[in-house]
């Protein structure tokens, strides 16, 4: 399953809290961040880090407050959440370019990701665990 297959059904909105843990040879201990994500169809995505330092990444239509790489990642997630194809070659190519592997664990309904583990080409890992998920 693609990282961008976070939602398997077409939804109008989704909100969730997350804990993101980054492990890297550059850090003596894993780096932990917490936050909240919001998606609203058709083209609004907000990824809000609350700790350790508040930062908000957002796309709203053609407007964005993030660099092109982050914007591309958020747009790919939005495309998938909005019902985009899991077999979209552009999504698959971008995921393969960025990551060695992506492991997604779905919730009991099979519709929403509970956790996503991203393994980068250099071996660094990022684990994102979602909680308090609300779909609309």
C-alpha positions in Angstrom: 0.0 0.0 0.0 1.2 3.5 -0.8 1.8 6.1 1.9 -0.7 8.2 0.1 -3.4 5.5 0.6 -4.2 6.9 4.1 -7.9 7.0 3.2 -9.5 4.3 1.1 -12.9 6.0 0.7 -13.9 9.3 -0.6 -14.3 11.7 2.3 -15.2 15.4 2.7 -12.9 15.9 5.7 -10.6 14.3 8.1 -9.0 15.4 11.4 -6.5 13.6 13.6 -3.9 14.1 16.2 -0.4 12.6 15.5 2.8 11.7 17.2 5.8 11.8 14.8 9.0 10.1 15.9 12.2 10.6 13.7 15.1 8.3 14.3 18.4 9.2 12.6 22.1 8.4 13.0 22.5 12.2 13.3 20.6 12.2 16.7 21.6 10.5 19.9 17.9 10.0 20.7 14.7 9.9 18.6 13.1 13.3 17.9 9.4 13.4 18.9 6.9 15.9 17.6 3.2 16.1 18.2 0.4 17.8 16.3 -2.9 17.9 14.5 -3.7 17.4 10.8 -6.9 18.6 9.0 -8.1 17.9 5.5 -11.1 19.4 3.8 -12.1 18.5 0.3 -11.2 19.3 -2.3 -7.9 21.1 -1.7 -7.2 22.1 1.9 -4.6 20.5 4.1 -3.1 21.7 7.3 -0.3 19.9 9.2 0.2 21.6 12.5 3.1 20.7 14.7 2.4 21.7 18.3 5.6 20.4 20.0 8.5 20.7 20.3 8.0 23.9 18.3 4.8 25.2 16.8 4.8 25.2 13.0 1.9 25.1 10.6 2.2 23.8 7.0 -0.9 24.6 4.9 -2.2 24.4 1.4 -5.5 26.1 0.6 -6.2 25.9 -3.2 -3.3 27.5 -5.0 -2.0 29.2 -1.9 0.6 27.6 0.4 3.0 28.6 3.2 5.5 25.8 2.6 8.5 25.2 0.3 7.9 23.3 -3.0 9.0 19.9 -1.6 6.7 20.0 1.4 3.9 21.4 -0.9 4.4 18.5 -3.3 4.1 16.0 -0.4 1.0 17.6 1.0 -0.6 17.7 -2.5 0.0 14.0 -3.0 -1.6 13.2 0.3 -4.6 15.5 -0.5 -5.0 13.7 -3.9 -5.1 10.4 -2.2 -7.4 11.5 0.6 -9.8 13.0 -1.9 -10.1 9.6 -3.6 -7.1 9.7 -5.9 -5.9 6.4 -7.3 -3.5 4.3 -5.2 -1.9 3.2 -8.4 -1.3 6.7 -9.7 2.2 6.4 -11.3 3.1 10.0 -10.2 2.4 9.2 -6.6 4.2 5.9 -6.7 7.3 7.5 -8.5 7.5 10.3 -5.9 7.2 7.8 -3.0 10.0 5.7 -4.5 12.1 8.7 -5.0 11.8 9.8 -1.4 11.7 6.5 0.6 13.2 3.1 0.6 10.0 1.7 2.0 6.7 2.8 3.4 4.7 0.6 5.9 1.1 1.6 6.6 -1.0 0.0 9.4 -4.8 0.6 8.9 -7.4 0.9 11.6 -10.0 -1.8 12.2 -12.3 -0.4 9.6 -9.6 -0.6 7.0 -10.3 3.0 5.9 -7.9 5.1 7.9 -4.2 4.8 8.6 -3.3 4.2 12.3 0.4 4.5 11.7 2.8 5.1 8.9 6.4 4.2 9.0 8.7 5.9 6.4 12.2 4.5 5.8 14.3 6.9 3.9 17.1 5.9 1.5 19.7 6.7 4.1 18.1 4.4 6.7 16.5 7.2 8.8 13.0 6.4 9.9 9.9 8.5 10.6 7.0 6.9 12.4 3.7 8.8 12.4 1.0 7.5 14.7 -2.6 8.9 14.4 -5.2 9.1 17.2 -8.6 10.8 17.7 -9.4 10.4 14.0 -12.6 12.0 12.9 -13.9 11.6 9.3 -16.7 13.6 7.7 
